[in-house]
């Protein structure tokens, strides 16, 4: 029984190391795919929602923790005001710019 338990433990350790290696290898690919989806969404919303020409410039901001509201307020002040839909708390906010948050 102890021999069987030790054999199972070795098998589990081998499987765990294989899975860890697989995850480390494929995490980068998944992250790149996720970023491509975000970029496509920015393009589609910019062109279809706001009617920008297809040669617009997109900007990525890295915001310090707790400063997100200040950035959104500054962008609203520079580009326009926030519009809330129908006073529904679940309704999405609309800005005069495309805002897609990213939290890995």
BELGI-V48338 format. One record per helix or strand. SS is the DSSP state (A for helix, B for strand). FROM is the first residue (numbers start at 1). LEN is the number of residues. If there is no record, write none. Layout:
SS & FROM & LEN
SS & FROM & LEN
This chain:
A & 2 & 48
A & 68 & 12
B & 83 & 2
B & 93 & 2
